[in-house]
Amino acid sequence: MARRCAICGRGPGRGYQVSHSNVHTKRIWYPNLQQARVLVGGRPRRLLVCTRCLRSNRVQRAL
């Protein structure tokens, strides 16, 4: 299962974790994905959706 939002396509972000002594270590930030029942074409489907899409009502949740 991909760590990517099915609506906006948001995926992992890469960068460096910088310690107090300025040592750089590569790391990954993952988006906050939730499994939600979403209406797609009038039918409910289970999709991985980021919380920003859920909060901004970009998806219509199926109940």
N, C-alpha and C positions, 0 to 999 in steps of 0.2 A: 504494500500500500504506500503510495507516494505521500511525502510530507508536503503537500501543496494544496492550496485552497481550490476547490472546484469552481468557484465563482470568479474570483479576481486573479487567481494564479499566483498568489503570494507563496513564496517558498523560503527555504533556509537562507539566512544571511551569514556571510563569512567575514571574519576580521581577526583582530588580535585582542587577547585579554592582556591588559597591561598591569603589572604588579606595582607595588609602591616603590620597588627598586628599579622600575622601568624595564623589567624583563618582559619581552613580548612572546606570547604563546598563542599559536593558532587555535581558534575555536569557532563553533557554529552556534548561531541563535536560531531556534526553531519557532515558527509561528504558532500561536495558540489555536490549534484546530480542534473542533468539536464535531462529533458525528451527529448529524441532524436529519430529520425527515423533512424533505423539501419538495415542493410541487414543481415538477419539471414537465412541461407540456400537459398540464392538467392531471398528472399522475404523481403520487408520492414516491420518492426515491430516497435512499440513505446516501448522503454525501458528506465528505469532510469539508467543513466550511469554517473559515477563520472567524473569530469573535467580532472583528471589526465589521464584516459583512452581515453578521447576525444583528449587531447593535444598530447598524445604519439602515436596516430593513431592505437590503439589496436582494434578499431571498424571502419567499413566502413560505412559511413553515406549514407543514401538513399536520393536522391534529388527529 
